[in-house]
Amino acid sequence: MKQGDLVTRKSYGGDVIFKIHEFRQQQAILRGVELRLLADAPFRDLQMAPQIDPLEKMGAMRPKWLEAMRRSGAGAAPQEQSDGWQSAEPADSPKPRPAYFELPGKVLHLDGDPNYLRKCMVLYNELRVPADGYYVAEANMADALYRLLPQLQPDIVVITGHDGLLKQRGRTYGDITQLTSYKNSHNFVNAVRVARQFEKNRDALTIVAGACQSHFEALMQAGANYASSPARVLIHALDPLCIAAKVAFTPIKDTVNIVDVIGLTHSGLEGLGGIESRGSYRRGVPRIEYAIHK
């Protein structure tokens, strides 16, 4: 076996496919291919999985919520209400153009996995969510946000990567109330604190934070609007993006329906939770006719 190989763990029945990230003494450090899980395992516990290109596998991922997200808001203008925002085209026009211009919330996405980041950026573009993405190791995310937030001024920050509960004495876990029992939760907490110091208003800056099995309570206390993982379960690679996209296309006068948006994710309320938060979508008039070229 070598770095980059896809493997499973015999002791867990081969339930999760991992990519070998690095070797440390007699153990391999593993990162989930579809789940945001960081794990380790002795060499004897590993077995080879089909060596499918992780980028190809990520490219084939079509989250179940994608079409629902398009219909309900992200990727399409919110349903026009009788509030003065009317189309400038005739009622029988097959593709009416709005008389207004749109400003969805802008996302800054920090990801500890480059493959996940690439897929997320493709989907942000597909959903028409303006987003800047950076591959940053979890331990460096707080410093990265300190530099990037004043420069990019986002409406939504996604802080994610890989996480997991540390193993002690085989499969026995430590005290799950302590940050020291997690692989990266303390790094996510530090990053959330930096973001919240930059903008204290939770409606002015929406923070989505965490990965598999992350310390939900600590992330929320640090200032996140949405976080994983209330039941310490595994979350899908694209779950944080789902939340961010929904916030980006929820009008600023409305609060995001927490139960509905989390219900769209792969892991549901066991994997993600949050607090009432306003959306970041705005409309303006008149319609902008000319693009700005930088």
C-alpha positions in Angstrom: 0.0 0.0 0.0 1.1 3.5 -0.7 0.0 7.1 -0.1 -3.1 7.9 -2.2 -4.4 4.3 -2.3 -8.1 3.8 -1.5 -8.7 1.4 1.4 -11.3 0.3 3.9 -10.9 -0.9 7.5 -11.6 -4.6 8.3 -12.6 -3.9 11.9 -15.4 -1.7 10.7 -16.7 -4.1 8.1 -15.4 -1.9 5.2 -18.2 0.6 5.8 -16.2 3.7 4.7 -13.8 4.2 1.8 -10.7 6.2 2.7 -7.7 7.6 0.9 -4.4 7.0 2.6 -3.1 10.5 3.5 0.2 9.6 5.1 2.0 7.0 7.2 3.0 7.4 10.8 5.1 4.6 12.3 2.8 1.5 12.0 -0.4 3.4 11.2 -2.0 5.0 8.2 -3.7 8.4 8.5 -6.9 8.2 6.5 -9.3 10.7 4.9 -12.8 9.8 3.9 -13.6 9.8 0.1 -17.3 10.8 0.5 -17.5 11.5 4.2 -15.6 14.3 6.1 -14.0 11.8 8.4 -10.4 11.7 9.6 -9.2 8.4 11.0 -6.2 6.2 11.5 -5.7 2.5 11.4 -2.9 0.0 11.8 -1.6 -1.5 8.5 -3.0 -4.9 9.4 -6.5 -3.5 9.6 -6.5 -2.1 6.1 -7.7 -3.8 2.9 -7.5 -2.4 -0.6 -10.7 -0.9 -2.2 -11.3 -0.5 -5.9 -8.9 2.1 -7.1 -11.4 4.6 -8.6 -10.0 8.0 -9.2 -11.3 10.1 -6.2 -11.8 13.1 -8.5 -13.8 11.0 -10.9 -15.9 9.7 -8.0 -16.4 13.2 -6.6 -17.4 14.4 -10.1 -20.1 11.7 -10.3 -21.6 12.8 -7.0 -25.0 14.3 -7.5 -26.5 15.2 -4.1 -30.1 14.4 -3.7 -30.9 17.9 -2.6 -29.5 19.5 -5.7 -32.8 19.6 -7.7 -34.8 20.5 -4.6 -32.4 23.4 -3.9 -32.8 24.7 -7.5 -36.6 24.6 -7.2 -36.7 26.2 -3.8 -34.3 29.0 -4.4 -30.6 28.4 -4.9 -29.8 28.4 -8.6 -33.1 30.1 -9.5 -34.6 33.4 -8.4 -36.9 33.2 -5.4 -40.5 33.1 -6.2 -41.8 36.5 -7.0 -44.4 37.8 -4.6 -46.9 40.6 -5.0 -44.5 43.0 -3.3 -43.6 45.3 -6.3 -40.9 43.1 -7.8 -42.4 42.3 -11.2 -41.0 41.0 -14.4 -40.4 43.5 -17.1 -41.4 41.0 -19.8 -44.9 40.2 -21.0 -46.8 37.7 -19.0 -46.8 35.2 -21.8 -43.0 35.4 -22.4 -41.5 31.9 -22.1 -38.5 33.1 -20.2 -39.3 36.4 -18.4 -36.4 38.4 -17.3 -36.6 40.1 -13.9 -36.8 43.9 -13.8 -34.3 43.7 -10.9 -30.8 42.4 -10.4 -29.8 39.8 -7.9 -27.2 39.8 -5.2 -27.0 36.3 -3.6 -24.9 36.0 -0.5 -21.1 35.7 -1.1 -19.4 32.6 0.3 -15.9 32.1 1.6 -15.3 28.4 1.7 -12.2 27.0 3.6 -11.8 23.3 3.1 -9.2 20.9 4.5 -9.6 18.5 1.5 -8.7 19.7 -2.0 -10.9 17.1 -3.7 -13.9 18.2 -1.8 -13.1 21.9 -2.4 -13.0 21.3 -6.2 -16.4 19.6 -6.2 -17.9 22.3 -4.0 -16.7 25.1 -6.2 -18.2 23.3 -9.3 -21.6 23.1 -7.4 -21.4 26.7 -6.2 -21.0 27.8 -9.8 -23.9 25.5 -10.9 -26.2 27.0 -8.3 -25.0 30.6 -9.1 -23.7 31.2 -5.6 -20.7 33.6 -5.7 -17.9 31.8 -3.8 -14.2 32.0 -3.1 -12.7 28.7 -2.1 -9.3 27.9 -0.4 -7.7 24.7 0.4 -6.3 25.2 3.9 -5.1 22.6 6.5 -7.5 22.6 9.4 -4.7 23.8 11.8 -4.1 26.9 9.7 -7.7 28.0 9.2 -7.8 30.5 12.0 -4.8 32.3 10.5 -6.2 32.1 7.0 -9.4 33.7 8.1 -7.6 36.5 9.9 -6.1 37.4 6.5 -8.9 36.7 4.2 -12.0 38.1 5.9 -11.0 41.8 5.6 -9.9 41.2 2.0 -13.0 39.3 0.7 -15.8 40.6 3.0 -18.1 37.5 2.6 -21.6 37.1 3.8 -21.2 33.4 4.6 -18.1 31.5 5.8 -17.8 27.7 5.5 -15.2 26.2 7.8 -14.8 22.5 7.1 -12.5 19.6 6.3 -12.0 16.4 8.2 -12.6 15.5 11.8 -13.4 12.6 14.1 -13.3 11.3 17.6 -10.0 10.1 18.8 -9.7 6.4 19.7 -8.5 5.3 23.1 -7.8 1.7 24.0 -9.2 0.3 20.7 -12.7 1.5 20.1 -13.3 3.2 23.4 -13.6 6.9 23.0 -12.7 9.6 25.5 -15.0 12.2 27.0 -16.9 13.6 24.1 -17.6 16.8 26.0 -13.9 17.7 25.8 -12.3 19.2 22.7 -9.2 17.1 23.3 -11.2 14.1 22.3 -11.5 15.3 18.7 -9.0 15.3 15.9 -9.8 18.8 14.5 -12.7 20.3 16.4 -10.4 22.6 18.3 -9.0 23.9 15.0 -12.5 24.6 13.7 -13.4 26.3 17.0 -10.4 28.6 16.8 -11.4 29.5 13.2 -15.0 30.3 14.2 -13.7 32.5 17.0 -11.6 34.5 14.5 -14.5 34.9 12.2 -16.8 36.0 15.0 -14.3 38.5 16.2 -14.3 40.0 12.7 -18.1 40.3 12.7 -20.1 39.8 15.9 -23.5 40.0 14.2 -24.7 36.5 13.4 -27.0 37.9 10.7 -24.3 40.0 9.0 -21.9 37.0 8.8 -23.3 33.4 8.7 -20.8 30.8 9.8 -21.2 27.1 8.9 -18.6 24.9 10.6 -17.5 21.4 11.3 -17.0 18.0 9.7 -17.6 14.3 10.8 -18.3 13.9 14.5 -17.3 17.5 15.3 -18.0 19.0 18.7 -21.3 20.7 17.9 -21.8 22.5 21.2 -18.3 24.0 21.2 -18.7 25.3 17.6 -22.0 26.9 18.4 -20.7 28.5 21.6 -17.7 29.9 19.6 -20.2 31.7 17.3 -21.3 29.4 14.5 -24.8 29.7 13.0 -24.8 26.1 11.8 -22.5 23.3 12.9 -21.9 19.6 13.0 -22.4 17.1 14.5 -25.1 17.0 17.3 -25.2 13.2 17.4 -21.5 12.8 16.6 -22.4 11.1 13.3 -20.6 11.1 10.0 -21.6 13.9 7.5 -21.4 13.9 3.8 -18.8 15.9 2.0 -21.3 18.3 0.5 -23.5 18.9 3.5 -21.9 22.2 4.5 -22.3 23.5 0.9 -26.0 22.7 1.1 -26.5 25.0 4.1 -24.4 27.8 2.6 -26.2 27.8 -0.7 -29.6 27.9 1.0 -28.5 30.9 3.1 -27.1 32.6 0.0 -30.5 32.6 -1.7 -32.8 33.2 1.2 -34.0 36.9 1.2 -32.5 39.1 3.9 -36.0 39.8 5.3 -36.6 36.1 6.0 -35.0 33.6 8.3 -33.7 30.4 6.9 -36.0 27.5 7.7 -33.6 25.4 9.8 -35.5 22.1 9.8 -36.2 22.3 6.0 -32.7 23.1 4.9 -31.1 20.5 7.3 -33.7 18.0 6.1 -32.1 18.3 2.6 -28.7 17.2 3.8 -27.4 13.7 3.8 -27.0 13.4 7.6 -30.1 15.4 8.7 -30.6 16.7 12.2 -28.2 14.1 13.7 -25.4 15.5 11.6 -26.1 19.3 11.5 -27.9 21.8 13.7 -28.1 25.6 14.0 -29.9 28.7 15.1 -32.4 31.0 13.5 -30.5 33.2 11.0 -31.4 35.6 8.3 -30.7 35.0 4.6 -28.2 36.9 2.5 -30.1 37.3 -0.8 -30.9 40.9 -2.0 -32.6 42.3 -5.1 -32.0 45.8 -6.6 -33.3 48.0 -9.3 -33.0 48.9 -12.1 -31.8 45.8 -13.9 -28.0 45.9 -14.6 -27.5 45.8 -18.4 -23.7 45.8 -18.6 -21.2 43.5 -17.0 -18.3 45.0 -15.1 -14.9 43.8 -16.4 -12.1 43.9 -13.9 
